[in-house]
């Protein structure tokens, strides 16, 4: 495994999504989230842009808006309806009159109007259950949106830090190439002076070419990482920008309590995705209640006002018939008792009950997943803590070893192979140091994300939740 493979292998698996979610909260407004050409992009700006432009998050926001409409519609089920009906007709009738022996024309016109209203008094509490179900689903949608915002911030920060890492690796590769070129120039001078063998010159030329290739590959990797970040932000891949390095020392958040059981309990209490699933279970319970309402009677109150006019009454004017002679009013109560509905109510109740059980199983599955995430994140955090100590020591050792071999090679006390190996070890140690320092902060904030408790992040960043 070469140095780049080792860097990718330990990679930034869990980058601090949560951090950005709260940087967003601390910013005064969400005003302009576009990136002018070649602007320096900060961590907070990146998350703001993602929250504004990401299509997946916008779809979830639309789902919440749709749930709000559904809840509003359920509330209107408690209101009476009101409708007016007007019917106008022309009747054509011709009859044979036996006494006169002639056809008699009996054509006439009529107008009928009715204003009616109906309000439900009782439907087995189906309307109440429907409203509660809609409100619970709305709450679940909002909790899901909150969690998806955190997930998007997680993805954004991961991509952002990957860009930072690739930029730092390019700097190491550039320094490595520069040192190899200096060494190649020195070897060429020594070879021309007859003090070194041709094999050393060829070997260093190969090492210099490899360093050039490594630099090109690092630049390509950086370009790929920037494209991924743009995709996450929902911006065109042609957008030009540079990322600004955050203060990692300020973001380092040592954990006061690393007890796995306590952290798991805290996550179960705080995670918004679990809260959303709990509301889904409650909503499913209301849907069971709504389905059972089909077994109970339905009581409606109705009222109507009606009047009509006909031209057959030639002695009475339209206003007299419509306003004085023909108006009528009706008020009543209708009761509908279900006797046999082809087992529809029983079927719907059984289906709703099964759905409620499925929601309960989903919650259990998510709770187990939370426990796994906390355990893995805590183990990664502890491992990264130790890794930081190791890589710092290895870098110091590799730097001293490289300096020693450079001096020894200068006086002819070591071979070029030994010097090349020492330089490779130093570059690898420099890579590991960059990754370990970033990764430690990442693991600390990732734990806060998995716990669903961002108060330590707020305290460290001196932010206030707005």
C-alpha positions as CSV (number, residue, x, y, z in Angstrom):
1,X,0.0,0.0,0.0
2,X,1.6,3.3,-1.1
3,X,1.4,6.6,0.8
4,X,-1.8,7.8,-0.9
5,X,-3.6,4.5,-0.3
6,X,-2.7,4.8,3.4
7,X,-4.1,8.3,3.5
8,X,-7.4,7.2,1.8
9,X,-7.6,4.1,4.0
10,X,-7.8,6.0,7.2
11,X,-9.6,8.8,5.4
12,X,-12.1,11.2,6.8
13,X,-14.9,8.7,7.3
14,X,-16.9,10.8,9.7
15,X,-16.5,14.5,9.1
16,X,-18.1,17.1,11.3
17,X,-21.4,17.7,9.7
18,X,-22.9,18.9,12.9
19,X,-20.4,21.7,13.2
20,X,-21.6,23.4,10.1
21,X,-25.3,23.1,11.0
22,X,-24.6,25.3,14.0
23,X,-22.2,27.6,12.3
24,X,-25.3,28.3,10.1
25,X,-27.4,29.0,13.2
26,X,-24.8,31.5,14.4
27,X,-24.7,33.5,11.1
28,X,-26.8,36.7,11.1
29,X,-28.7,35.9,8.0
30,X,-29.0,33.6,5.0
31,X,-28.9,36.4,2.5
32,X,-26.6,35.9,-0.4
33,X,-25.4,32.3,-0.6
34,X,-23.8,32.4,-4.0
35,X,-20.1,32.3,-4.6
36,X,-18.6,35.1,-6.7
37,X,-15.8,34.0,-9.1
38,X,-12.7,32.7,-7.2
39,X,-14.1,33.7,-3.8
40,X,-12.6,32.2,-0.7
41,X,-15.2,29.8,0.7
42,X,-15.5,29.4,4.4
43,X,-16.9,26.5,6.3
44,X,-20.1,28.3,7.3
45,X,-20.7,29.7,3.8
46,X,-20.4,26.1,2.4
47,X,-23.2,24.8,4.7
48,X,-25.4,27.9,4.0
49,X,-25.1,27.3,0.3
50,X,-25.9,23.6,0.7
51,X,-28.9,24.2,2.9
52,X,-30.2,26.7,0.3
53,X,-29.5,24.8,-2.9
54,X,-29.3,21.1,-2.2
55,X,-32.2,19.4,-4.1
56,X,-32.6,16.5,-1.7
57,X,-33.1,18.9,1.3
58,X,-35.5,21.0,-0.7
59,X,-37.6,18.0,-1.5
60,X,-37.8,17.2,2.2
61,X,-38.8,20.8,2.9
62,X,-41.5,20.4,0.3
63,X,-42.7,17.3,2.0
64,X,-43.1,19.2,5.3
65,X,-45.0,21.9,3.4
66,X,-47.3,19.2,2.0
67,X,-47.8,17.8,5.5
68,X,-48.8,21.2,6.8
69,X,-51.5,21.4,4.0
70,X,-52.7,18.0,5.0
71,X,-53.0,18.9,8.6
72,X,-54.9,22.1,7.7
73,X,-57.3,20.1,5.5
74,X,-58.0,17.8,8.5
75,X,-59.0,20.8,10.6
76,X,-61.5,21.9,8.0
77,X,-63.3,18.5,8.4
78,X,-64.8,20.0,11.6
79,X,-66.4,22.9,9.7
80,X,-69.9,22.7,8.2
81,X,-70.2,22.7,4.5
82,X,-72.4,25.2,2.6
83,X,-73.7,25.0,-0.9
84,X,-76.3,26.6,-3.1
85,X,-78.1,24.9,-5.9
86,X,-80.1,26.6,-8.6
87,X,-82.0,24.8,-11.4
88,X,-83.8,26.5,-14.3
89,X,-85.9,24.6,-16.8
90,X,-88.2,25.1,-19.8
91,X,-90.9,22.5,-20.2
92,X,-92.5,21.9,-23.6
93,X,-96.0,20.2,-23.6
94,X,-98.6,20.0,-26.2
95,X,-101.9,18.1,-25.5
96,X,-105.1,17.4,-27.6
97,X,-108.2,19.0,-26.1
98,X,-111.2,16.8,-26.8
99,X,-113.8,19.5,-26.1
100,X,-112.5,21.9,-28.6
101,X,-110.9,19.4,-30.9
102,X,-107.7,21.5,-31.0
103,X,-104.1,21.1,-29.8
104,X,-103.4,23.1,-26.6
105,X,-99.9,24.4,-25.8
106,X,-98.9,23.8,-22.2
107,X,-95.3,25.1,-22.3
108,X,-94.0,26.6,-19.0
109,X,-90.8,27.6,-17.2
110,X,-89.6,26.9,-13.6
111,X,-86.8,27.9,-11.3
112,X,-85.8,26.0,-8.2
113,X,-83.1,27.1,-5.6
114,X,-81.8,25.6,-2.4
115,X,-79.2,26.7,0.1
116,X,-78.1,23.7,2.3
117,X,-75.5,23.0,4.9
118,X,-74.4,19.8,6.7
119,X,-72.2,19.4,9.8
120,X,-71.0,16.1,11.2
121,X,-71.8,15.7,14.9
122,X,-70.3,12.2,15.4
123,X,-68.5,9.8,13.1
124,X,-66.9,7.5,15.6
125,X,-64.1,10.1,16.4
126,X,-62.6,9.4,12.9
127,X,-62.2,13.2,12.3
128,X,-60.4,13.7,15.6
129,X,-58.1,10.7,14.9
130,X,-57.4,12.0,11.4
131,X,-56.4,15.4,12.7
132,X,-54.1,14.0,15.4
133,X,-52.5,11.6,12.8
134,X,-51.9,14.5,10.4
135,X,-50.4,16.7,13.1
136,X,-48.1,13.8,14.3
137,X,-47.0,13.2,10.7
138,X,-46.3,16.9,10.4
139,X,-44.1,16.8,13.5
140,X,-42.3,13.7,12.2
141,X,-41.7,15.5,8.9
142,X,-40.2,18.5,10.7
143,X,-37.9,16.2,12.8
144,X,-36.9,14.4,9.7
145,X,-36.1,17.7,8.0
146,X,-33.9,18.7,11.0
147,X,-32.0,15.5,10.8
148,X,-31.5,15.7,7.1
149,X,-30.1,19.2,7.5
150,X,-27.6,17.8,9.9
151,X,-26.9,15.0,7.5
152,X,-26.4,17.5,4.7
153,X,-24.1,19.5,6.9
154,X,-22.3,16.2,7.7
155,X,-21.8,15.6,4.0
156,X,-20.8,19.2,3.3
157,X,-18.2,19.3,6.0
158,X,-16.8,16.0,4.9
159,X,-16.3,17.2,1.4
160,X,-15.0,20.5,2.6
161,X,-12.4,18.9,4.8
162,X,-11.4,16.5,2.1
163,X,-10.6,19.5,-0.1
164,X,-8.5,21.0,2.7
165,X,-6.7,17.8,3.1
166,X,-6.0,17.4,-0.6
167,X,-4.7,21.0,-0.7
168,X,-2.4,20.3,2.3
169,X,-1.1,17.1,0.6
170,X,-0.3,19.1,-2.6
171,X,1.9,21.3,-0.5
172,X,3.7,18.3,0.8
173,X,4.1,16.9,-2.7
174,X,5.4,20.3,-4.0
175,X,8.0,20.5,-1.2
176,X,9.0,16.9,-2.0
177,X,9.4,17.7,-5.7
178,X,11.4,20.7,-4.9
179,X,13.8,18.8,-2.7
180,X,14.1,16.0,-5.3
181,X,15.0,18.6,-7.9
182,X,17.6,20.2,-5.7
183,X,19.1,16.8,-5.0
184,X,19.0,15.9,-8.7
185,X,20.9,19.1,-9.5
186,X,23.5,18.3,-6.9
187,X,23.9,14.7,-8.1
188,X,24.3,15.9,-11.7
189,X,27.1,18.3,-10.7
190,X,28.8,15.5,-8.7
191,X,28.4,13.0,-11.6
192,X,29.9,15.5,-14.0
193,X,32.8,16.0,-11.6
194,X,33.3,12.2,-11.6
195,X,32.4,11.9,-7.9
196,X,29.2,9.8,-8.3
197,X,28.2,6.8,-10.4
198,X,25.8,7.0,-13.3
199,X,23.3,4.7,-11.4
200,X,22.8,7.4,-8.7
201,X,21.9,9.9,-11.4
202,X,19.5,7.6,-13.1
203,X,17.9,6.7,-9.8
204,X,17.4,10.3,-8.7
205,X,16.0,11.2,-12.1
206,X,13.4,8.4,-11.6
207,X,12.6,9.7,-8.1
208,X,12.1,13.2,-9.4
209,X,9.8,12.0,-12.2
210,X,7.8,10.0,-9.7
211,X,7.5,13.1,-7.5
212,X,6.2,15.0,-10.5
213,X,3.7,12.3,-11.1
214,X,2.6,12.3,-7.5
215,X,2.0,16.0,-7.6
216,X,-0.1,15.7,-10.8
217,X,-2.1,12.9,-9.1
218,X,-2.6,15.0,-6.0
219,X,-3.9,17.9,-8.2
220,X,-6.3,15.6,-10.0
221,X,-7.5,14.3,-6.6
222,X,-8.1,17.9,-5.4
223,X,-10.0,18.7,-8.5
224,X,-12.3,15.6,-8.0
225,X,-12.8,16.6,-4.4
226,X,-13.9,20.1,-5.4
227,X,-16.4,18.7,-7.9
228,X,-17.9,16.5,-5.2
229,X,-18.2,19.5,-2.9
230,X,-19.9,21.5,-5.6
231,X,-22.3,18.7,-6.2
232,X,-23.1,18.6,-2.5
233,X,-23.7,22.4,-2.5
234,X,-26.0,22.2,-5.5
235,X,-23.8,24.5,-7.6
236,X,-22.4,24.1,-11.1
237,X,-19.1,22.2,-11.4
238,X,-17.6,25.1,-13.2
239,X,-17.8,27.3,-10.1
240,X,-14.4,28.7,-9.1
241,X,-13.5,29.0,-5.5
242,X,-10.9,28.4,-2.8
243,X,-11.6,27.0,0.6
244,X,-10.5,28.7,3.8
245,X,-8.9,26.7,6.6
246,X,-10.9,26.8,9.8
247,X,-9.3,27.1,13.3
248,X,-8.9,23.4,14.1
249,X,-7.4,24.1,17.5
250,X,-10.6,26.0,18.5
251,X,-12.8,23.2,17.2
252,X,-11.1,20.6,19.3
253,X,-13.7,19.4,21.8
254,X,-12.4,16.9,24.3
255,X,-15.2,14.7,25.7
256,X,-15.9,14.9,29.4
257,X,-17.6,11.5,29.5
258,X,-16.7,8.6,27.4
259,X,-19.0,6.0,28.9
260,X,-20.7,4.1,26.1
261,X,-23.9,3.3,28.0
262,X,-24.4,6.9,29.0
263,X,-23.7,8.2,25.6
264,X,-26.1,5.7,24.0
265,X,-28.9,6.8,26.4
266,X,-28.2,10.4,25.6
267,X,-28.4,9.7,21.9
268,X,-31.7,7.8,22.3
269,X,-33.2,10.9,24.1
270,X,-31.8,13.6,21.7
271,X,-31.7,12.2,18.2
272,X,-34.3,13.9,15.9
273,X,-34.6,10.9,13.7
274,X,-35.7,8.8,16.6
275,X,-38.2,11.5,17.7
276,X,-39.6,11.5,14.1
277,X,-40.1,7.7,14.2
278,X,-41.8,7.9,17.6
279,X,-44.3,10.4,16.1
280,X,-44.8,8.0,13.2
281,X,-45.8,5.2,15.6
282,X,-48.2,7.6,17.4
283,X,-49.7,8.6,14.0
284,X,-50.1,4.9,13.0
285,X,-52.0,4.4,16.3
286,X,-54.4,7.2,15.4
287,X,-54.9,5.6,12.0
288,X,-55.9,2.4,13.7
289,X,-58.4,4.4,15.7
290,X,-59.6,6.1,12.5
291,X,-60.2,2.8,10.8
292,X,-62.2,1.4,13.8
293,X,-64.5,4.3,13.6
294,X,-66.3,2.6,10.7
295,X,-68.0,0.3,13.2
296,X,-69.8,3.2,14.9
297,X,-72.9,5.2,13.8
298,X,-72.5,8.5,12.0
299,X,-74.7,11.5,13.0
300,X,-75.1,14.6,10.8
301,X,-77.0,17.8,11.3
302,X,-78.4,19.3,8.1
303,X,-80.4,22.4,7.2
304,X,-81.7,23.9,4.0
305,X,-83.6,26.9,2.6
306,X,-85.4,26.5,-0.7
307,X,-87.9,28.3,-3.0
308,X,-89.2,27.9,-6.5
309,X,-91.1,29.6,-9.3
310,X,-93.3,28.3,-12.1
311,X,-94.9,30.1,-15.0
312,X,-98.0,27.9,-14.8
313,X,-99.2,30.2,-12.0
314,X,-100.1,33.1,-14.2
315,X,-101.8,35.0,-11.4
316,X,-98.7,35.3,-9.3
317,X,-95.6,37.3,-10.1
318,X,-92.1,35.9,-9.8
319,X,-91.4,37.9,-6.7
320,X,-94.6,36.8,-5.0
321,X,-94.0,33.1,-5.7
322,X,-90.3,33.2,-4.9
323,X,-90.3,35.4,-1.8
324,X,-93.8,34.9,-0.3
325,X,-95.6,31.8,-1.6
326,X,-93.0,29.1,-2.1
327,X,-90.1,29.5,0.4
328,X,-89.4,26.5,2.7
329,X,-86.9,25.5,5.4
330,X,-85.7,22.1,6.6
331,X,-83.7,21.2,9.7
332,X,-83.0,17.6,10.6
333,X,-80.6,15.0,11.9
334,X,-79.5,12.0,10.0
335,X,-78.2,8.8,11.7
336,X,-76.4,6.2,9.7
337,X,-75.7,2.8,11.4
338,X,-73.4,0.4,9.6
339,X,-74.8,-3.1,9.5
340,X,-72.6,-4.8,7.0
341,X,-69.8,-3.2,5.0
342,X,-68.4,-6.3,3.4
343,X,-65.7,-6.5,6.2
344,X,-64.2,-3.2,4.9
345,X,-63.8,-1.8,8.5
346,X,-62.2,-5.0,9.7
347,X,-59.8,-5.1,6.8
348,X,-58.7,-1.5,7.1
349,X,-58.3,-1.9,10.9
350,X,-56.1,-5.0,10.4
351,X,-53.9,-3.2,7.8
352,X,-53.5,-0.2,10.0
353,X,-52.5,-2.4,13.0
354,X,-49.9,-4.1,10.9
355,X,-48.5,-0.7,9.8
356,X,-48.3,0.4,13.4
357,X,-46.3,-2.8,14.2
358,X,-44.0,-2.1,11.3
359,X,-43.3,1.4,12.6
360,X,-42.5,0.0,16.0
361,X,-40.0,-2.4,14.4
362,X,-38.5,0.5,12.5
363,X,-37.9,2.4,15.7
364,X,-36.3,-0.7,17.3
365,X,-34.0,-1.0,14.2
366,X,-33.0,2.6,14.4
367,X,-32.3,2.4,18.1
368,X,-30.0,-0.5,17.5
369,X,-28.3,1.5,14.7
370,X,-27.8,4.4,17.1
371,X,-26.0,2.1,19.5
372,X,-23.8,0.8,16.8
373,X,-23.0,4.3,15.5
374,X,-22.1,5.6,19.0
375,X,-19.9,2.5,19.7
376,X,-18.0,2.9,16.4
377,X,-17.6,6.7,16.7
378,X,-16.3,6.3,20.3
379,X,-13.8,3.7,19.2
380,X,-12.7,5.8,16.2
381,X,-12.2,8.7,18.6
382,X,-10.1,6.8,21.0
383,X,-8.1,5.3,18.2
384,X,-7.5,8.7,16.6
385,X,-6.3,10.1,19.9
386,X,-3.6,7.5,20.0
387,X,-2.8,7.9,16.4
388,X,-2.1,11.6,16.9
389,X,0.4,10.8,19.5
390,X,2.1,8.2,17.3
391,X,2.3,10.3,14.1
392,X,3.7,13.3,15.9
393,X,6.5,11.1,17.2
394,X,7.0,9.5,13.9
395,X,7.2,12.8,12.1
396,X,9.9,14.1,14.5
397,X,11.8,10.9,14.0
398,X,11.4,10.9,10.2
399,X,12.5,14.5,10.0
400,X,15.7,13.9,12.1
401,X,16.4,10.7,10.1
402,X,16.1,12.6,6.8
403,X,18.4,15.3,7.9
404,X,20.9,12.8,9.1
405,X,20.8,10.8,5.8
406,X,21.1,14.0,3.8
407,X,24.2,15.0,5.6
408,X,25.7,11.4,5.4
409,X,24.9,11.3,1.7
410,X,26.6,14.6,1.2
411,X,29.8,13.3,2.7
412,X,29.5,9.9,1.0
413,X,28.7,7.9,4.1
414,X,25.3,6.6,2.9
415,X,23.7,5.5,-0.4
416,X,21.1,7.2,-2.4
417,X,18.7,4.3,-1.7
418,X,18.9,5.0,2.0
419,X,18.3,8.7,1.4
420,X,15.3,8.0,-0.8
421,X,13.8,5.7,1.8
422,X,14.3,8.3,4.5
423,X,12.6,10.9,2.3
424,X,9.7,8.6,1.6
425,X,9.2,7.9,5.3
426,X,9.2,11.6,6.0
427,X,6.6,12.4,3.4
428,X,4.4,9.6,4.6
429,X,4.7,10.8,8.2
430,X,3.8,14.4,7.0
431,X,0.7,13.0,5.3
432,X,-0.2,11.0,8.4
433,X,0.1,14.1,10.6
434,X,-2.2,16.1,8.4
435,X,-4.8,13.4,8.4
436,X,-4.6,12.6,12.1
437,X,-4.9,16.3,13.2
438,X,-8.0,16.8,11.1
439,X,-9.4,13.4,12.0
440,X,-9.3,14.0,15.7
441,X,-11.4,17.1,15.5
442,X,-13.7,15.2,13.1
443,X,-14.2,12.3,15.5
444,X,-15.0,14.7,18.4
445,X,-17.6,16.6,16.4
446,X,-18.9,13.4,14.8
447,X,-19.6,12.1,18.3
448,X,-21.7,15.2,19.1
449,X,-23.5,14.6,15.8
450,X,-24.3,11.0,16.6
451,X,-25.4,11.9,20.1
452,X,-27.7,14.6,18.9
453,X,-26.3,17.0,21.5
454,X,-24.6,20.0,20.0
455,X,-24.2,22.1,23.2
456,X,-20.5,21.3,23.5
457,X,-20.1,22.6,19.9
458,X,-22.0,25.8,20.7
459,X,-19.8,26.4,23.8
460,X,-16.6,25.8,22.0
461,X,-17.5,28.1,19.1
462,X,-19.2,30.7,21.4
463,X,-22.4,30.4,19.3
464,X,-25.9,31.1,20.3
465,X,-28.8,29.1,18.8
466,X,-31.0,31.5,17.0
